Amino acid sequence: MIVNRAEPQVADKIRSEAETHPLARAVCAVADASPEPFQIDTEAAGFEIRACAPLEGGLPNRARLKIFCPRPGHLLVFFYKKSLVPYSRDRYSYGGLDLRSPEVSEAEVAEWLAFLSSGFHPEKRPRNLRRAFPYEIPE
């Protein structure tokens, strides 16, 4: 479920991103159907969703997924965490996907969100994830 969906700026962000990227619409649909809590980041460039449930050890889950379109017909999906250091702009990449088509199955998106909810546990890694991802995560 998307826990902050009722906020007006979140609804606007989801609407604008879903119109631009059908993949954002698919991620929202799968996240809404999931029992795991997620939040949409309205301040981020592109579409960004983060896992909210604490990890097994009680630590906060900082895992994020970002969909970014550098040019028409080319989508990038980033899996990353932001730094805990105050005022730091560092981001720690856990890989990404380079998609040439916005057509992705619900099962694939569910796999991405399970990886997110796990805090990027290696056993939950999506099968198509590229760990050596030559793109910079946009802010």
GIHUWO-V631393 format. One record per residue. N is the residue number from 1. SS is DSSP state (h for helix, s for strand, l for the rest). D_FIRST is the distance of its C-alpha to the first C-alpha in Angstrom with 2 decimals. Layout:
N:SS:D_FIRST  N:SS:D_FIRST
This chain:
1:l:0.00  2:s:3.77  3:l:5.87  4:l:8.97  5:l:8.65  6:l:11.42  7:l:13.82  8:h:16.55  9:h:17.01  10:h:13.41  11:h:13.83  12:h:17.22  13:h:16.17  14:h:13.69  15:h:16.51  16:h:19.24  17:h:17.75  18:h:16.77  19:h:20.38  20:h:21.79  21:l:19.88  22:h:18.65  23:h:16.99  24:h:14.60  25:h:13.74  26:h:13.25  27:h:10.99  28:h:8.69  29:h:9.03  30:h:8.42  31:h:5.32  32:h:4.05  33:h:6.08  34:l:5.41  35:l:5.91  36:l:6.02  37:l:5.01  38:s:6.03  39:s:8.42  40:s:10.66  41:l:14.31  42:l:16.45  43:l:19.68  44:l:19.61  45:l:21.72  46:l:19.93  47:s:16.21  48:s:14.66  49:s:11.30  50:s:11.37  51:s:10.07  52:l:10.09  53:l:11.01  54:l:14.83  55:l:16.88  56:l:19.17  57:l:22.00  58:l:20.14  59:l:20.18  60:l:17.44  61:l:15.50  62:l:16.78  63:s:15.73  64:s:15.07  65:s:15.11  66:s:17.19  67:s:18.37  68:s:21.83  69:s:24.54  70:s:28.01  71:s:29.81  72:l:29.28  73:l:28.47  74:s:27.43  75:s:23.87  76:s:23.19  77:s:20.03  78:s:20.41  79:s:18.98  80:s:20.20  81:s:20.27  82:s:21.94  83:l:25.00  84:l:25.11  85:l:28.53  86:l:28.63  87:l:29.50  88:l:29.21  89:l:27.93  90:l:27.83  91:s:25.01  92:s:25.03  93:s:24.33  94:s:23.15  95:s:24.03  96:s:22.90  97:s:23.22  98:s:25.80  99:s:24.94  100:l:27.69  101:l:25.74  102:l:22.32  103:l:22.16  104:l:19.74  105:l:18.59  106:h:15.08  107:h:16.35  108:h:17.24  109:h:13.94  110:h:12.31  111:h:15.24  112:h:14.60  113:h:11.07  114:h:12.69  115:h:15.47  116:h:13.39  117:h:11.81  118:l:15.43  119:l:16.81  120:l:18.78  121:l:20.55  122:h:23.43  123:h:22.93  124:h:19.46  125:l:20.94  126:l:20.37  127:l:23.70  128:l:24.40  129:l:23.62  130:s:26.70  131:l:27.33  132:l:30.28  133:l:28.63  134:l:31.28  135:l:29.17  136:l:28.55  137:l:25.04  138:l:25.19  139:l:24.39
